[in-house]
Amino acid sequence: MLKNLIKTTATAANLTQVKARQAVGIVLSAADSQGAPMAEKVFSRMPAARTLAADSARETGAGVGEIARLIEQTPGGRRYVSQRMFSRLHKVGLDHTQIAALLPAIGDYMRQTYQMDAVGHLGDLIVAEPGTATRATAVAA
């Protein structure tokens, strides 16, 4: 299951499988750190994903203790986790185009394999501030 996600993501984002594994781990680690509800759904359907997220956090020095987890779930902590995720993705060698393809690739795989909707956008896995996701519309004057 996880191997197929990595393989699919590698193809969609033009990454090697090694880089795709690192990237998926980083995204899942960030979602898990923030306590994103969608992350739990992913982990329940793909248990190896939780291990990959934990390994990624350990390898990159992300906070893994209880206090760190609580801090990362505050509004400021969530923003920091999101920024750190992008920094970590760049650090492992992904460019902007590859990062832009990453989340839709994960979302497409989860939708096709597990019939899970709402995993294709950054806000679905990474929550900036829970409860503030409202639809905004622009009105021309």
Helices and strands as residue ranges (DSSP letters): H 2-13, H 17-34, H 37-45, H 47-60, H 66-72, H 75-91, H 96-114, H 122-125
